[in-house]
Amino acid sequence: VVIEDGDRAFSEAEVEMVRTFSAQAAVAVHNSRLFEIETRSRMEAEVLRAVAEQLSRPQALAEVIESVEETSAILLGAASTRLAVFDRSAFGLPPASDPEVERSVLAAWQENAEEGHKTAVADAASGPEAASLLERTGATRAMLSSVEIEGEASAVLAFLRLGERRFTLRDHRLAAALASQLSLAFESAYHFERAHSRAVNLETIFRISQAVSSSLQTKVVLNRVLDVVQRIFTADSVSLMTYDTDSARVVTEMARGKISPGLLHFDTEPGVDVPGRVFSSGEPVRMGEIDADRGGVQALAFEEGLRSMLSVPLLARGRSIGVLTVFSSERDAFSAEDMGLLHTFAFQAALAIDTARLYGKEHTVASVLQASILPQTLPEFAEIESSSVYLPAGVEADIGGDYFDLFRAPSGSIFVVMGDVCGKGVVAATKTSMIKYTTRGLVSAGLRPDRVISEVNRMVAETGDTSDIVTLWIGELDCRRNTLSYSNGGHPAALLRRAEDGQIVRFPPTGALLGAMADAAYELVEVPVAPGDILLLYTDGVTEARRGNKFFGEGRVQGALRKGGDADKVTQRLLSSLDRFVPGAIRDDAAVLAVGYRGTNTRERSRAKKRKRR
């Protein structure tokens, strides 16, 4: 809201300026919300992943409990976390360090647990056992979550809070997810104690699970899961199905071995057929003899010569995400112990798959943000010709903060912008987006390059984050006066090749990089330009590209520009030189923008031709 306390009415230009700033504010608010959601989701994913990694290590259950208690308290903002076990001897655990507190946790759970619910909240009004627990621990309230094996509570995970902060529905879900992860460790210890002979197999599965969890690419994780299962269980066929939210069906994601087209493309509704029932119930199914008469997956497997199957759910963070099934051409090929082993491994595989998908979503968000920052095609203006190149640092690198922009201001001048924001991923992409549209808004308001950089610098510095470091180069081409006015905030020097004599002119920084000092001064420099001149901008990913201990350097950039040609030839020549210098992928993202100046006569001739055609 802009308020005028006099009698003067707002002009149309003022209204348009406010509307422009409002649009930029909307973009900033939207990006800020998106960044907040992604930051929170990433923190939760990191903690859950840390817990999953702790659970995947072949170590004593007592050590797992201690490490998970410390890590999981962070996720729910608890003062402390306690894990109480109903029968410690069944899992080979030593006596509790504080038996009375353990007894109070278990009693409070039994007092407040409701059938069908895996979590419960205990406060002073919940009952005498809950009151006793809070008195012993000095907490105000507790969140209790059951660690279950085969549907029965084997332990209770208690999150103890101080103060008046209550537990939310999200807290309940996270507590249940952590308890589900702990169920894996308890189930592994339970089977270990019951059958000591399975120790070698369990340790093998744990070690392989770590390898499965070592990648954040979903397809890589899926392939490793199938490789491991087929090798350990000597299965003739392996199928991995996942839930597709668009079709609301469980579909085959990947398969190996003796797989017919029917099995490869098999899908079903949750609760229907063997995989659908396993998905919905979360319970494994072992079939010693496949019954072809029942149709569905059994009929398809029977046609392929398969005679027995074992299907287990993929459970991650308290929900079912798919089904893992192994087939054999022999009857009764899989034992109850095989089912337990596959079920145990499926927990690990599901966590690895889900974690990879979480990171994949974040990368997708960052990619969308960057796509909105870097133009797919440069705008065409009669007064100039332009060409650009963006080189990401390797195939699997995070989204970077390099960006360039080319647009016409309300004054008629053409603005050329290049920036580099420190960092990677969603954080860098969000900051870059805000800087891009803030810059455009300030230019629309009539500010010159030096004032624009000063305002952007103040905005960056006022965040208070010392990691918010930005370099920014802004140039204004006034085609009526044949001048280039620029300001450079710590960015690598832009280069201008004069058409008249081939001389290379450097445009070095005219002020400090952005974010260092809120009141930093930036000089505006004006130089003449003539038709045929070529302006070249680039980020430090170009000059700092390495071959061994040698940098590509500005000298090679100047060499690519010195030979002249149009903007496209300059960028392609620079790209070829960089490819020859650097073996393989570059270490940092790199952006290049070349602008060839044609002058106003070209624009006037273009307009004359259009008038003549009309």
C-alpha positions as CSV (number, residue, x, y, z in Angstrom):
1,V,0.0,0.0,0.0
2,V,1.4,3.4,-1.0
3,I,-0.2,6.4,0.7
4,E,-0.1,10.0,-0.6
5,D,-0.9,12.5,2.1
6,G,-1.3,15.4,-0.2
7,D,-3.9,16.2,-2.9
8,R,-1.7,15.0,-5.8
9,A,-3.1,12.0,-7.7
10,F,-0.9,9.1,-8.6
11,S,0.4,9.1,-12.2
12,E,0.0,6.1,-14.5
13,A,3.8,5.7,-14.4
14,E,3.7,5.6,-10.6
15,V,0.9,3.0,-10.6
16,E,2.8,0.9,-13.1
17,M,6.0,1.1,-10.9
18,V,4.0,0.0,-7.8
19,R,2.5,-2.8,-9.8
20,T,5.9,-3.9,-11.0
21,F,7.3,-3.9,-7.4
22,S,4.2,-5.8,-6.3
23,A,4.8,-8.5,-8.9
24,Q,8.5,-8.9,-7.8
25,A,7.4,-9.1,-4.2
26,A,5.0,-11.9,-5.1
27,V,7.8,-13.8,-6.7
28,A,10.0,-13.3,-3.7
29,V,7.3,-14.4,-1.2
30,H,6.5,-17.5,-3.3
31,N,10.2,-18.4,-3.5
32,S,10.7,-17.8,0.2
33,R,7.8,-20.2,1.0
34,L,9.1,-22.8,-1.3
35,F,12.6,-22.4,0.2
36,E,11.2,-22.8,3.7
37,I,9.3,-26.0,2.9
38,E,12.3,-27.5,1.1
39,T,14.6,-26.6,4.0
40,R,12.4,-28.2,6.6
41,S,11.9,-31.3,4.4
42,R,15.6,-31.6,3.8
43,M,16.3,-31.3,7.5
44,E,13.8,-34.1,8.2
45,A,15.2,-36.2,5.4
46,E,18.8,-35.7,6.6
47,V,17.9,-36.8,10.2
48,L,15.8,-39.8,9.0
49,R,18.7,-40.7,6.7
50,A,21.2,-40.5,9.5
51,V,19.0,-42.8,11.6
52,A,18.7,-45.2,8.6
53,E,22.5,-45.2,8.2
54,Q,22.9,-46.0,11.9
55,L,20.4,-48.9,11.6
56,S,22.2,-50.2,8.5
57,R,25.5,-50.9,10.3
58,P,26.1,-54.4,11.7
59,Q,26.6,-53.4,15.3
60,A,25.1,-54.3,18.7
61,L,21.5,-53.3,19.3
62,A,22.5,-51.4,22.4
63,E,24.8,-49.1,20.4
64,V,22.0,-48.5,17.8
65,I,19.6,-47.5,20.6
66,E,22.1,-45.1,22.1
67,S,22.9,-43.4,18.8
68,V,19.2,-43.2,17.6
69,E,18.1,-41.7,21.0
70,E,20.6,-38.8,20.4
71,T,19.7,-38.3,16.8
72,S,16.0,-38.6,16.9
73,A,15.5,-36.1,19.7
74,I,16.5,-33.4,17.2
75,L,13.7,-34.2,14.8
76,L,10.9,-33.7,17.3
77,G,12.5,-30.9,19.4
78,A,12.6,-33.1,22.5
79,A,14.7,-32.5,25.5
80,S,15.6,-36.2,25.6
81,T,14.6,-39.5,24.1
82,R,14.3,-42.8,26.0
83,L,13.8,-46.3,24.5
84,A,12.1,-48.8,26.9
85,V,12.1,-52.5,26.0
86,F,9.6,-55.1,27.3
87,D,11.9,-58.1,27.2
88,R,15.5,-57.2,26.9
89,S,16.7,-60.8,27.0
90,A,14.9,-61.6,23.8
91,F,17.2,-59.1,22.0
92,G,20.4,-59.8,23.8
93,L,20.3,-56.4,25.5
94,P,22.0,-55.6,28.9
95,P,19.8,-54.3,31.8
96,A,18.5,-50.7,31.5
97,S,20.7,-48.0,32.9
98,D,17.6,-46.7,34.8
99,P,15.1,-49.5,35.3
100,E,12.5,-47.4,37.0
101,V,12.3,-44.9,34.1
102,E,12.0,-47.8,31.7
103,R,9.2,-49.3,33.7
104,S,7.4,-46.0,33.8
105,V,7.7,-45.6,30.0
106,L,6.2,-49.0,29.4
107,A,3.5,-48.6,32.0
108,A,2.5,-45.2,30.5
109,W,2.3,-46.7,27.1
110,Q,0.0,-49.5,28.3
111,E,-2.1,-46.9,30.1
112,N,-2.5,-44.6,27.1
113,A,-2.2,-46.8,24.0
114,E,-5.2,-47.1,21.7
115,E,-5.8,-50.0,19.4
116,G,-4.8,-49.1,15.8
117,H,-2.6,-46.2,16.9
118,K,1.2,-46.4,17.0
119,T,1.6,-43.2,19.0
120,A,0.2,-41.7,22.2
121,V,0.7,-38.5,24.2
122,A,1.1,-38.7,27.9
123,D,0.7,-35.6,30.2
124,A,-0.1,-35.1,33.9
125,A,-3.8,-35.6,33.2
126,S,-3.3,-38.9,31.3
127,G,-3.2,-41.1,34.3
128,P,-1.1,-42.1,37.3
129,E,1.5,-44.0,35.2
130,A,2.0,-41.0,32.9
131,A,2.2,-38.6,35.9
132,S,4.9,-40.9,37.4
133,L,6.9,-40.9,34.2
134,L,6.8,-37.1,34.0
135,E,7.8,-36.7,37.6
136,R,10.7,-39.1,37.3
137,T,12.1,-37.4,34.1
138,G,11.1,-33.7,34.9
139,A,9.3,-33.5,31.6
140,T,6.0,-31.7,30.9
141,R,4.6,-34.2,28.4
142,A,5.8,-37.2,26.4
143,M,5.2,-38.6,23.0
144,L,5.2,-42.4,23.1
145,S,5.6,-44.5,19.9
146,S,5.6,-48.3,19.8
147,V,8.4,-50.3,18.1
148,E,6.6,-53.3,16.8
149,I,7.5,-56.8,15.5
150,E,4.9,-58.8,13.8
151,G,2.2,-56.4,15.0
152,E,3.2,-56.6,18.7
153,A,4.9,-53.8,20.7
154,S,8.4,-54.9,21.6
155,A,9.6,-51.5,22.8
156,V,8.4,-47.9,23.3
157,L,10.2,-44.8,22.1
158,A,9.5,-41.9,24.4
159,F,10.2,-38.2,23.3
160,L,10.2,-36.0,26.4
161,R,9.5,-32.3,26.2
162,L,9.8,-29.4,28.6
163,G,7.5,-26.3,28.6
164,E,4.1,-25.9,27.1
165,R,4.8,-26.8,23.4
166,R,2.4,-29.5,22.3
167,F,2.9,-32.4,19.8
168,T,1.5,-31.8,16.3
169,L,0.1,-34.3,13.8
170,R,3.4,-34.0,12.0
171,D,5.2,-35.0,15.2
172,H,3.0,-38.1,15.5
173,R,3.9,-39.1,11.9
174,L,7.7,-38.5,12.4
175,A,7.6,-40.4,15.7
176,A,5.9,-43.4,14.0
177,A,8.4,-43.3,11.2
178,L,11.3,-43.4,13.6
179,A,9.7,-46.3,15.5
180,S,9.2,-48.1,12.3
181,Q,12.9,-47.7,11.5
182,L,13.8,-49.0,14.9
183,S,11.6,-52.0,14.3
184,L,14.1,-53.1,11.7
185,A,16.9,-53.2,14.3
186,F,14.8,-55.0,16.9
187,E,13.6,-57.5,14.3
188,S,17.2,-58.2,13.2
189,A,18.3,-58.7,16.8
190,Y,15.3,-60.9,17.6
191,H,16.1,-63.2,14.7
192,F,19.7,-63.2,15.6
193,E,19.0,-64.4,19.1
194,R,16.5,-67.0,17.9
195,A,18.8,-68.5,15.2
196,H,22.5,-67.7,15.7
197,S,23.3,-69.5,12.5
198,R,21.8,-66.6,10.5
199,A,24.4,-64.1,11.8
200,V,26.6,-64.4,8.7
201,N,23.6,-63.8,6.3
202,L,22.4,-60.8,8.3
203,E,25.8,-59.2,8.4
204,T,26.1,-59.7,4.7
205,I,22.7,-58.0,4.1
206,F,23.6,-55.1,6.3
207,R,26.9,-54.5,4.5
208,I,25.2,-54.7,1.1
209,S,22.4,-52.3,2.3
210,Q,25.1,-49.7,2.9
211,A,26.1,-50.0,-0.7
212,V,22.5,-49.8,-1.8
213,S,22.1,-46.6,0.3
214,S,25.3,-45.0,-1.0
215,S,23.6,-43.4,-4.1
216,L,21.0,-40.7,-4.3
217,Q,19.9,-41.6,-7.8
218,T,16.7,-43.6,-7.7
219,K,17.4,-45.7,-10.8
220,V,20.9,-46.6,-9.4
221,V,19.3,-47.6,-6.1
222,L,16.6,-49.8,-7.8
223,N,19.2,-51.6,-9.9
224,R,21.4,-52.3,-6.8
225,V,18.4,-53.7,-4.9
226,L,17.6,-56.1,-7.7
227,D,21.3,-57.1,-8.0
228,V,21.6,-57.9,-4.3
229,V,18.3,-59.8,-4.1
230,Q,19.0,-62.0,-7.1
231,R,22.4,-62.8,-5.9
232,I,21.6,-63.6,-2.2
233,F,18.4,-65.6,-2.9
234,T,19.6,-67.2,-6.2
235,A,16.2,-66.3,-7.6
236,D,15.2,-66.9,-11.2
237,S,13.2,-63.7,-11.3
238,V,13.0,-60.5,-9.2
239,S,10.3,-57.9,-9.5
240,L,10.2,-54.5,-7.8
241,M,6.9,-52.7,-7.8
242,T,6.1,-49.2,-6.6
243,Y,3.0,-47.2,-6.0
244,D,2.1,-44.7,-8.7
245,T,0.1,-41.8,-7.2
246,D,-1.3,-40.6,-10.6
247,S,-3.0,-44.0,-11.5
248,A,-3.4,-45.1,-7.8
249,R,-2.0,-48.5,-8.8
250,V,1.0,-50.6,-7.8
251,V,3.1,-50.9,-11.0
252,T,6.2,-52.8,-12.0
253,E,9.1,-50.3,-11.8
254,M,11.9,-52.8,-12.7
255,A,12.4,-56.5,-13.1
256,R,15.2,-59.1,-13.7
257,G,15.6,-62.7,-14.8
258,K,12.9,-64.8,-16.4
259,I,10.4,-62.0,-17.0
260,S,7.7,-62.1,-19.6
261,P,6.3,-58.9,-21.1
262,G,3.2,-59.6,-19.0
263,L,5.2,-59.7,-15.7
264,L,7.3,-56.7,-16.8
265,H,4.3,-54.5,-17.3
266,F,2.1,-56.0,-14.6
267,D,0.2,-53.6,-12.4
268,T,-2.7,-54.0,-9.9
269,E,-4.8,-52.0,-7.4
270,P,-3.8,-51.9,-3.8
271,G,-5.4,-54.9,-2.0
272,V,-5.9,-56.9,-5.2
273,D,-3.8,-59.9,-6.2
274,V,-0.7,-61.0,-4.2
275,P,1.4,-57.8,-4.7
276,G,-1.6,-55.6,-4.0
277,R,-2.4,-57.4,-0.8
278,V,1.2,-57.3,0.4
279,F,1.3,-53.5,-0.4
280,S,-1.9,-52.8,1.5
281,S,-1.3,-55.0,4.5
282,G,2.4,-54.5,4.9
283,E,2.8,-58.2,5.6
284,P,5.0,-60.6,3.5
285,V,3.5,-63.6,1.6
286,R,5.3,-66.9,0.9
287,M,3.9,-69.3,-1.6
288,G,5.5,-72.7,-1.9
289,E,3.4,-73.5,-5.0
290,I,2.1,-71.0,-7.4
291,D,-1.6,-71.5,-8.4
292,A,-2.1,-70.6,-12.0
293,D,-5.9,-70.9,-11.7
294,R,-6.0,-67.8,-9.5
295,G,-4.9,-65.7,-12.5
296,G,-3.1,-62.4,-12.1
297,V,0.6,-62.5,-11.2
298,Q,0.5,-66.2,-10.4
299,A,-0.8,-67.1,-13.9
300,L,1.8,-64.9,-15.6
301,A,4.6,-66.4,-13.5
302,F,3.4,-70.0,-14.1
303,E,3.5,-69.4,-17.9
304,E,7.1,-68.4,-17.5
305,G,7.9,-71.7,-15.7
306,L,8.1,-70.2,-12.2
307,R,6.7,-72.4,-9.4
308,S,7.2,-70.5,-6.1
309,M,7.3,-66.9,-4.9
310,L,8.1,-64.7,-2.0
311,S,6.7,-61.2,-1.8
312,V,7.5,-58.6,0.9
313,P,6.4,-54.9,1.3
314,L,8.7,-51.9,0.9
315,L,8.0,-49.9,4.0
316,A,9.7,-46.5,4.5
317,R,8.9,-44.0,7.2
318,G,5.7,-45.6,8.3
319,R,4.1,-46.1,4.9
320,S,4.2,-48.6,2.1
321,I,5.9,-47.5,-1.1
322,G,6.0,-50.7,-3.0
323,V,6.5,-54.5,-3.1
324,L,9.6,-56.7,-3.7
325,T,9.0,-60.2,-5.1
326,V,11.3,-63.1,-5.9
327,F,10.4,-66.1,-8.0
328,S,11.9,-69.5,-8.4
329,S,11.4,-72.3,-10.9
330,E,11.4,-74.8,-8.0
331,R,8.6,-75.5,-5.6
332,D,9.0,-74.5,-2.0
333,A,12.3,-72.7,-2.9
334,F,12.0,-70.1,-0.1
335,S,12.0,-70.9,3.6
336,A,10.5,-68.9,6.5
337,E,14.0,-67.7,7.2
338,D,14.4,-66.5,3.6
339,M,11.2,-64.5,4.1
340,G,12.6,-62.9,7.3
341,L,15.9,-62.1,5.5
342,L,14.1,-60.6,2.5
343,H,11.7,-58.7,4.7
344,T,14.7,-57.3,6.7
345,F,16.5,-56.3,3.5
346,A,13.3,-54.7,2.1
347,F,13.2,-52.3,5.0
348,Q,16.7,-51.1,4.1
349,A,16.0,-51.0,0.4
350,A,12.8,-49.0,1.0
351,L,14.6,-46.4,3.0
352,A,17.3,-46.1,0.4
353,I,14.7,-45.7,-2.4
354,D,12.6,-43.2,-0.4
355,T,15.7,-41.1,0.5
356,A,16.8,-41.1,-3.2
357,R,13.3,-39.9,-4.2
358,L,13.4,-37.1,-1.5
359,Y,16.7,-35.8,-2.9
360,G,15.4,-36.2,-6.4
361,K,12.4,-34.0,-5.6
362,E,14.7,-31.3,-4.2
363,H,16.9,-31.5,-7.4
364,T,13.7,-31.2,-9.5
365,V,12.6,-28.1,-7.5
366,A,16.1,-26.5,-8.0
367,S,16.0,-27.4,-11.7
368,V,12.6,-25.7,-12.1
369,L,13.9,-22.6,-10.3
370,Q,17.0,-22.5,-12.5
371,A,14.9,-22.9,-15.7
372,S,13.0,-19.8,-14.7
373,I,16.3,-18.0,-14.1
374,L,18.3,-18.9,-17.3
375,P,16.4,-18.1,-20.5
376,Q,16.0,-21.0,-22.9
377,T,16.4,-18.5,-25.8
378,L,17.8,-15.0,-25.7
379,P,15.4,-12.2,-26.7
380,E,16.0,-10.7,-30.2
381,F,16.7,-7.0,-30.5
382,A,17.4,-5.2,-33.8
383,E,20.3,-3.2,-32.3
384,I,22.3,-6.3,-31.1
385,E,22.9,-10.0,-31.8
386,S,23.6,-12.3,-28.9
387,S,24.7,-15.9,-27.9
388,S,25.0,-17.7,-24.6
389,V,26.4,-21.0,-23.2
390,Y,25.7,-22.6,-19.8
391,L,27.9,-25.5,-18.7
392,P,26.9,-27.4,-15.5
393,A,29.7,-28.9,-13.4
394,G,29.3,-32.6,-14.3
395,V,26.3,-34.8,-14.8
396,E,25.3,-35.3,-11.2
397,A,26.2,-31.8,-9.8
398,D,23.7,-29.7,-7.9
399,I,22.1,-26.8,-9.5
400,G,24.4,-23.7,-9.3
401,G,23.9,-20.0,-8.9
402,D,25.2,-18.7,-12.3
403,Y,22.8,-16.6,-14.3
404,F,22.7,-14.1,-17.1
405,D,19.9,-11.9,-18.4
406,L,19.2,-9.7,-21.4
407,F,16.2,-7.3,-21.5
408,R,15.0,-3.9,-22.7
409,A,14.3,-1.2,-20.1
410,P,11.3,1.2,-20.3
411,S,13.8,3.8,-21.4
412,G,14.6,1.9,-24.5
413,S,18.1,0.9,-23.4
414,I,19.2,-2.7,-23.5
415,F,20.4,-4.2,-20.2
416,V,23.0,-6.9,-20.1
417,V,23.4,-8.7,-16.7
418,M,25.5,-11.6,-15.4
419,G,25.7,-12.8,-11.8
420,D,27.1,-15.6,-9.7
421,V,25.6,-16.6,-6.3
422,C,27.6,-18.6,-3.9
423,G,26.3,-22.1,-3.2
424,K,24.4,-25.0,-4.8
425,G,20.9,-26.5,-4.9
426,V,17.6,-24.9,-4.0
427,V,19.2,-22.3,-1.7
428,A,21.4,-20.9,-4.5
429,A,18.6,-21.1,-7.1
430,T,16.2,-19.3,-4.8
431,K,18.6,-16.5,-4.1
432,T,19.5,-16.2,-7.8
433,S,15.8,-15.9,-8.7
434,M,15.3,-13.2,-6.2
435,I,18.3,-11.2,-7.4
436,K,17.3,-11.6,-11.0
437,Y,13.7,-10.3,-10.6
438,T,14.8,-7.6,-8.1
439,T,17.3,-6.4,-10.6
440,R,14.6,-6.2,-13.3
441,G,12.3,-4.4,-10.9
442,L,14.9,-1.8,-10.0
443,V,15.7,-1.2,-13.7
444,S,11.9,-0.8,-14.5
445,A,11.9,1.9,-11.8
446,G,14.5,3.8,-13.7
447,L,17.7,3.1,-11.7
448,R,21.0,3.0,-13.4
449,P,23.4,0.0,-13.1
450,D,25.4,1.4,-10.1
451,R,22.2,2.2,-8.2
452,V,20.8,-1.2,-9.0
453,I,23.9,-3.0,-7.7
454,S,23.9,-0.8,-4.6
455,E,20.3,-1.7,-3.8
456,V,20.8,-5.4,-4.4
457,N,24.0,-5.4,-2.3
458,R,22.1,-3.8,0.6
459,M,19.4,-6.5,0.3
460,V,22.0,-9.3,0.3
461,A,24.0,-7.8,3.2
462,E,20.9,-7.3,5.4
463,T,20.2,-11.0,5.4
464,G,23.0,-11.3,7.9
465,D,24.2,-14.6,6.4
466,T,28.0,-14.4,5.8
467,S,27.6,-17.1,3.2
468,D,25.4,-14.8,1.0
469,I,28.2,-13.8,-1.4
470,V,27.2,-12.6,-4.9
471,T,29.1,-11.1,-7.8
472,L,27.1,-9.0,-10.3
473,W,27.9,-7.2,-13.6
474,I,25.2,-4.9,-15.1
475,G,25.6,-3.0,-18.3
476,E,23.2,-0.5,-20.0
477,L,23.5,-0.2,-23.8
478,D,22.1,3.2,-24.9
479,C,21.8,2.6,-28.6
480,R,20.7,6.2,-29.3
481,R,23.9,7.6,-27.8
482,N,26.1,4.6,-28.7
483,T,27.3,4.2,-25.1
484,L,27.7,1.4,-22.7
485,S,27.3,2.3,-19.0
486,Y,28.3,-0.5,-16.6
487,S,28.9,-1.2,-12.9
488,N,30.7,-4.3,-11.7
489,G,30.3,-5.7,-8.2
490,G,33.2,-8.1,-7.8
491,H,32.5,-10.1,-11.0
492,P,35.2,-11.2,-13.4
493,A,36.1,-8.4,-15.8
494,A,33.9,-8.2,-18.9
495,L,35.7,-7.8,-22.2
496,L,34.9,-5.6,-25.2
497,R,36.5,-6.2,-28.6
498,R,36.6,-3.0,-30.7
499,A,35.7,-3.6,-34.3
500,E,37.8,-0.7,-35.5
501,D,41.2,-2.1,-34.5
502,G,40.6,-5.4,-32.7
503,Q,41.7,-3.9,-29.4
504,I,40.4,-5.8,-26.2
505,V,39.1,-3.5,-23.5
506,R,38.7,-4.8,-19.9
507,F,35.8,-3.7,-17.6
508,P,37.1,-4.7,-14.1
509,P,35.1,-4.4,-10.9
510,T,34.0,-0.9,-9.9
511,G,33.1,-2.0,-6.4
512,A,33.3,-4.9,-3.9
513,L,31.4,-8.2,-4.3
514,L,27.8,-8.0,-2.9
515,G,27.0,-9.0,0.6
516,A,30.3,-7.9,2.2
517,M,29.3,-4.4,3.2
518,A,25.8,-3.0,3.2
519,D,27.0,0.6,2.4
520,A,29.5,-0.3,-0.3
521,A,29.9,2.2,-3.1
522,Y,29.7,1.2,-6.8
523,E,31.0,3.4,-9.6
524,L,29.2,3.9,-12.9
525,V,31.6,3.8,-15.9
526,E,30.5,5.0,-19.4
527,V,32.4,4.0,-22.6
528,P,31.6,4.6,-26.3
529,V,30.6,1.6,-28.5
530,A,30.4,1.3,-32.2
531,P,28.7,-1.1,-34.6
532,G,30.7,-4.4,-34.8
533,D,32.0,-4.2,-31.2
534,I,31.5,-7.4,-29.2
535,L,30.9,-7.6,-25.4
536,L,31.8,-10.8,-23.7
537,L,30.8,-11.8,-20.1
538,Y,31.5,-15.0,-18.2
539,T,31.6,-16.4,-14.7
540,D,34.6,-17.6,-12.8
541,G,33.8,-21.2,-13.7
542,V,35.4,-20.4,-17.0
543,T,38.6,-18.8,-15.9
544,E,39.1,-21.2,-12.9
545,A,38.6,-24.4,-15.0
546,R,41.6,-26.6,-14.3
547,R,43.9,-29.0,-16.0
548,G,46.1,-30.4,-13.3
549,N,47.4,-27.3,-11.4
550,K,46.9,-24.9,-14.4
551,F,43.9,-22.6,-14.7
552,F,42.2,-21.8,-18.0
553,G,42.6,-18.1,-17.1
554,E,41.5,-14.8,-18.6
555,G,44.2,-14.9,-21.3
556,R,42.5,-17.8,-23.1
557,V,39.2,-16.0,-22.8
558,Q,40.7,-13.0,-24.5
559,G,42.2,-15.2,-27.2
560,A,38.8,-16.6,-28.1
561,L,37.4,-13.0,-28.4
562,R,40.4,-11.5,-30.2
563,K,39.7,-13.5,-33.4
564,G,36.4,-11.7,-33.8
565,G,33.4,-12.9,-35.7
566,D,29.8,-12.7,-34.6
567,A,28.5,-13.4,-31.0
568,D,27.8,-17.1,-31.8
569,K,31.3,-17.7,-33.2
570,V,32.9,-16.1,-30.2
571,T,30.9,-18.3,-27.7
572,Q,31.5,-21.5,-29.7
573,R,35.2,-20.7,-30.1
574,L,35.5,-20.2,-26.3
575,L,33.6,-23.4,-25.6
576,S,35.9,-25.4,-28.0
577,S,38.9,-23.9,-26.3
578,L,37.6,-24.9,-22.9
579,D,36.8,-28.4,-24.0
580,R,40.4,-28.9,-25.3
581,F,41.8,-27.5,-22.1
582,V,39.8,-29.4,-19.5
583,P,39.7,-33.2,-19.7
584,G,36.2,-34.3,-18.6
585,A,33.7,-32.3,-16.7
586,I,34.5,-28.9,-15.2
587,R,34.6,-28.4,-11.4
588,D,32.2,-25.4,-11.2
589,D,29.3,-24.2,-13.3
590,A,30.2,-21.8,-16.1
591,A,28.2,-19.3,-18.0
592,V,29.1,-17.2,-21.1
593,L,27.2,-14.4,-22.8
594,A,28.4,-12.6,-25.9
595,V,26.6,-9.5,-27.3
596,G,27.5,-8.0,-30.7
597,Y,26.5,-4.3,-31.1
598,R,24.8,-3.4,-34.4
599,G,23.7,0.2,-33.6
600,T,20.5,2.2,-34.1
601,N,20.7,2.3,-37.9
602,T,19.9,-1.4,-38.0
603,R,16.8,-0.8,-35.9
604,E,15.7,2.2,-38.0
605,R,16.2,0.2,-41.3
606,S,14.1,-2.6,-39.8
607,R,11.3,-0.3,-38.9
608,A,11.5,1.3,-42.4
609,K,11.1,-2.1,-44.1
610,K,8.1,-2.9,-42.0
611,R,6.5,0.5,-42.9
612,K,7.2,-0.2,-46.6
613,R,5.6,-3.6,-46.4
614,R,2.5,-2.1,-44.8
